[in-house]
Amino acid sequence: MSDAGALRRAVFLDRDGTICEEMGYVNHISRFQMFPFAAAAIRRFNQAGLPVIVVTNQSGVARGIFPESLVHRVHEKMIAELAAAGARVDAVYFCPHATEDACGCRKPHPGMLERAAREHALALHGCYVVGDRYADLEMAHQVGGRGILVLTGYGRGEYELHRGHWPRQPCGVAENLSIAADLILEELR
């Protein structure tokens, strides 16, 4: 791995509820519906030279709701739709385990972030994690990152109903991924 001076900060994005509509389980390829603003927001990160990594829990695999092959097909569709709009993600990581499996890769554990950091020479301290659940924010906090909550997906309900019980608040709250990109890029200027 490169020395610490060569490590780059990245933007880690949750998938369901952040990049695409929250559907519960995306148990069929047709249920993947990307938000109309997602590609433009990701393209702005690309233009700013920020690596964009998708990190998503997909416990439907462990629960037998859908096969792991469907997760790969959904990610291929997402990557193709982003490419058609001039945007790209640098990598996609997913946890196929259920909560009771107690793995280190399931959010809020930072295993997916740590793996991405190793494989892409990324600095986790000061990175950004954008998602619609408190687990995304908690994952950011565990590595010294900055958690941005989007109010799409489960975000609005999480924020309005539960924020008073969160041990740490988000570094930012945004209506959607486009506004989150505004916050992040402004902070980096």
C-alpha positions as CSV (number, residue, x, y, z in Angstrom):
1,M,0.0,0.0,0.0
2,S,1.1,3.6,-0.6
3,D,2.4,5.8,2.1
4,A,-0.1,7.9,4.1
5,G,0.7,11.0,2.0
6,A,-0.6,9.2,-1.1
7,L,-3.9,8.1,0.3
8,R,-7.0,9.8,-1.1
9,R,-10.3,10.7,0.5
10,A,-13.3,9.0,-1.0
11,V,-17.1,9.3,-1.1
12,F,-18.8,6.1,0.0
13,L,-22.4,5.8,-1.0
14,D,-25.1,3.6,0.2
15,R,-27.2,2.1,-2.6
16,D,-30.8,1.6,-1.7
17,G,-32.5,4.8,-0.6
18,T,-29.5,6.9,-1.6
19,I,-28.6,6.1,-5.3
20,C,-31.9,4.3,-6.0
21,E,-35.4,4.0,-4.7
22,E,-35.7,2.1,-1.4
23,M,-37.8,-1.0,-2.3
24,G,-37.3,-3.1,0.8
25,Y,-35.6,-6.0,-1.0
26,V,-34.5,-5.5,-4.6
27,N,-35.5,-9.1,-5.4
28,H,-35.9,-8.6,-9.1
29,I,-33.9,-6.6,-11.6
30,S,-36.9,-4.5,-12.5
31,R,-37.1,-3.2,-8.9
32,F,-33.9,-1.3,-9.3
33,Q,-35.0,2.3,-10.0
34,M,-32.2,4.9,-9.9
35,F,-33.1,8.3,-8.6
36,P,-33.1,10.9,-11.5
37,F,-30.5,13.0,-9.7
38,A,-28.1,10.3,-8.8
39,A,-25.9,10.1,-12.0
40,A,-25.4,13.9,-12.1
41,A,-24.4,13.9,-8.4
42,I,-21.9,11.1,-8.9
43,R,-20.6,12.8,-12.1
44,R,-19.8,15.8,-10.0
45,F,-17.8,13.7,-7.6
46,N,-16.0,12.2,-10.6
47,Q,-15.2,15.6,-12.0
48,A,-13.8,16.7,-8.6
49,G,-11.4,13.7,-8.7
50,L,-13.1,11.9,-5.7
51,P,-13.2,8.1,-5.8
52,V,-16.8,7.0,-5.5
53,I,-17.4,3.6,-3.8
54,V,-20.8,2.0,-3.2
55,V,-21.2,0.1,0.0
56,T,-24.5,-1.8,0.6
57,N,-26.0,-4.4,3.0
58,Q,-27.8,-7.1,1.0
59,S,-29.0,-9.5,3.7
60,G,-31.6,-10.9,1.2
61,V,-28.9,-13.2,0.1
62,A,-28.4,-14.8,3.5
63,R,-32.2,-14.8,4.1
64,G,-32.8,-16.7,0.8
65,I,-34.9,-13.9,-0.7
66,F,-32.7,-13.6,-3.7
67,P,-29.5,-15.1,-5.0
68,E,-26.1,-13.4,-4.9
69,S,-26.1,-13.4,-8.7
70,L,-29.0,-11.0,-8.7
71,V,-27.0,-8.5,-6.6
72,H,-24.3,-8.6,-9.3
73,R,-26.8,-8.1,-12.0
74,V,-28.3,-5.1,-10.2
75,H,-24.9,-3.6,-9.8
76,E,-24.1,-4.2,-13.5
77,K,-27.4,-2.4,-14.4
78,M,-26.5,0.5,-12.0
79,I,-23.0,0.9,-13.5
80,A,-24.4,0.8,-17.0
81,E,-27.1,3.4,-16.3
82,L,-24.5,5.6,-14.6
83,A,-22.1,5.2,-17.5
84,A,-24.8,6.2,-20.0
85,A,-25.2,9.4,-18.0
86,G,-21.4,10.1,-17.9
87,A,-20.9,9.0,-14.3
88,R,-19.0,6.1,-12.8
89,V,-18.3,4.4,-9.5
90,D,-14.9,3.1,-8.7
91,A,-16.0,0.0,-6.9
92,V,-19.0,-1.7,-5.4
93,Y,-18.9,-3.7,-2.1
94,F,-21.8,-5.5,-0.5
95,C,-22.4,-7.5,2.6
96,P,-24.6,-10.6,1.9
97,H,-25.0,-11.5,5.5
98,A,-27.9,-11.2,8.0
99,T,-27.5,-9.2,11.2
100,E,-27.4,-12.5,13.2
101,D,-24.3,-13.6,11.3
102,A,-22.3,-11.0,13.2
103,C,-19.9,-10.4,10.4
104,G,-17.5,-7.4,10.3
105,C,-18.7,-6.3,6.8
106,R,-22.3,-5.6,7.6
107,K,-23.0,-1.9,8.3
108,P,-22.6,-0.3,10.8
109,H,-19.3,-2.3,11.0
110,P,-16.6,-0.7,8.9
111,G,-15.4,-3.9,7.1
112,M,-16.5,-2.8,3.6
113,L,-14.8,0.6,4.1
114,E,-11.6,-1.0,5.4
115,R,-11.5,-3.4,2.4
116,A,-12.0,-0.5,0.0
117,A,-9.3,1.5,1.7
118,R,-6.8,-1.4,1.3
119,E,-7.8,-2.1,-2.3
120,H,-7.9,1.5,-3.5
121,A,-5.3,3.3,-1.4
122,L,-7.9,5.4,0.4
123,A,-7.8,7.4,3.6
124,L,-10.8,6.6,5.8
125,H,-10.2,9.4,8.3
126,G,-12.0,12.4,6.7
127,C,-13.8,10.3,4.1
128,Y,-17.5,10.9,3.4
129,V,-20.3,8.3,3.9
130,V,-23.7,9.2,2.4
131,G,-26.7,7.1,3.3
132,D,-30.3,7.1,4.4
133,R,-29.9,5.0,7.6
134,Y,-28.1,5.7,10.9
135,A,-26.0,2.6,10.3
136,D,-24.3,4.5,7.5
137,L,-23.5,7.4,9.8
138,E,-22.3,5.1,12.5
139,M,-20.0,3.3,10.0
140,A,-18.5,6.7,9.1
141,H,-18.0,7.6,12.8
142,Q,-16.1,4.4,13.4
143,V,-13.4,5.3,10.9
144,G,-13.2,9.0,11.6
145,G,-15.3,9.8,8.6
146,R,-18.0,12.3,8.0
147,G,-21.6,10.9,7.7
148,I,-24.1,12.7,5.6
149,L,-27.8,11.6,6.0
150,V,-30.0,11.9,2.9
151,L,-33.7,12.2,3.5
152,T,-34.6,9.9,0.6
153,G,-35.3,6.2,1.3
154,Y,-35.6,5.7,5.0
155,G,-33.8,8.9,5.8
156,R,-36.6,11.3,6.6
157,G,-38.2,8.8,9.0
158,E,-34.9,7.9,10.6
159,Y,-34.1,11.5,11.1
160,E,-37.5,12.7,12.4
161,L,-38.3,9.7,14.6
162,H,-34.9,8.6,15.9
163,R,-32.3,11.4,15.8
164,G,-32.9,12.3,19.5
165,H,-31.6,8.9,20.4
166,W,-28.5,8.9,18.2
167,P,-25.2,9.0,20.2
168,R,-23.7,11.2,17.4
169,Q,-25.4,13.4,14.9
170,P,-24.7,13.4,11.1
171,C,-22.1,15.9,9.9
172,G,-24.8,17.0,7.4
173,V,-28.4,16.4,6.4
174,A,-29.4,16.7,2.8
175,E,-32.7,16.4,1.0
176,N,-31.1,13.9,-1.5
177,L,-27.7,12.8,-3.0
178,S,-27.6,15.9,-5.2
179,I,-27.7,18.2,-2.2
180,A,-25.3,16.0,-0.3
181,A,-22.9,16.5,-3.2
182,D,-23.3,20.3,-2.8
183,L,-22.4,20.0,0.9
184,I,-19.4,17.8,0.3
185,L,-18.0,19.7,-2.6
186,E,-18.5,23.0,-0.8
187,E,-16.7,21.6,2.3
188,L,-13.8,20.5,0.2
189,R,-13.3,23.9,-1.5
